[in-house]
Amino acid sequence: MARTVHIVGAGLAGLAAAVKLAPSRAKVVVHEATAYPGGRCRSYFDRAIGMTIDNGNHLVLSGNHEVREFAKSIGSDSALVGPKSADFIFADLQSGERWTLRVSDGLVPWWIFDKSRRVPGTGPLDYLGVAKLLRVRDDATVGDVISCSGMLYERLLGPVLLAALNIDPKDGAATLASAVMRETLALGGAACRPLIAREGLSHAFIEPALTHLKGKGVEVRLEHELRALRFTDGRVSQLDFGADTVDLAPGDAVILAVPTHAAASLVPGLTVPQGYRAIANAHFKIDVPPGVPPMQGLINATTEWLFAFDGRLSVTISAADRLMNVPREELAQTIWNEVAKVTGIAAPLPPWQIVRERRATFAATPAENAKRPGARTEWENLFLAGDWTATGLPATLEGATRSGNRAAAFVLEAA
């Protein structure tokens, strides 16, 4: 067993690795560059609207077994809440139609034969083409495999794959879309119930993980930024944190769970994705009227997904590069007009916040997906974690957790 495992980065991937390694006989130390653990999966108090919000609206599906097992292991599985069945509410702002997609449990998709459960304007035969996504070439895009037009695509496949891949689906890697489909929708409703961290991402994942790790004797050092790795004889021999250094003994290991650009600057010759896509989130402080669903998809709108929380409505827009330079108040007003229309709220623009992240995820094209490195590196005691590594999934909470688990497994295997 490695005597000490240094995990650099306290985002979800790094914390997942730490939780996995905590029961072992190794000493585990987590180093986080900032004062706030969680990375892109955390909550913070926003002064503009005077309440705590998440830095992104993340969704977990019931088929995301690794992130759910992570939550269970840190005692926070009850923090993820959702319907008892796989029900997804949609509203088309152009036509005024509203419907609920109700996916039946089990491998046989009985729901596609029930007009009241499937997408309006579609028939059972429309869904047969989706099966083409289950077996795809590594270099194929979604547009190479299925038709990216028609009611089924515009009202279901397009919005779902856009949210999962964070790229225009027709340009997205079919292998990643295939993995999402195979692990959720293809397994029936039992694998795709939507689960939301109602009290926030930090409440569901970060705070309980830190408490769990503290109880296991894991040290978490905040504001401890790794500046350089030193290599000797095919292994990492020293961690340079600027103000201090850590010499690694034989048997020690390092899991680098930092963002793509940081990893590339620390590891010589590391190939990583170079393209990115943006995500925009909007938050509105307002009393949510009764009857507004916890989550709904909007069609023919700038808004894509609307989430209702206690005293707040939040919106997520994927592949939002086109919105990065739109004036903030103009964007807030555009989104609010759509939110007010779909919820029936007759009120002017309430206190708001716009959160835009230009490098939210790697660009999930076949070319960029091929650049994702695995957990192992050419250095025997250095391993990688992060949703940008080769997890087989897009940049999601499930992918981040899986990457941390894999890196931890390799450390244990190498001991």
Helices and strands as residue ranges (DSSP letters): E 4-8, H 12-21, E 27-31, E 43-46, E 51-54, E 60-61, H 65-73, G 77-79, E 80-81, E 86-92, E 98-103, G 110-113, G 124-134, H 142-145, H 151-152, I 153-157, H 158-165, G 169-171, H 174-183, G 185-187, G 189-191, E 194-197, H 201-201, I 202-206, H 207-215, E 219-221, E 228-232, E 235-240, E 245-247, E 253-256, H 260-266, E 276-285, E 295-299, E 305-309, E 312-317, G 320-323, H 328-343, E 352-362, H 366-369, E 382-384, H 397-414
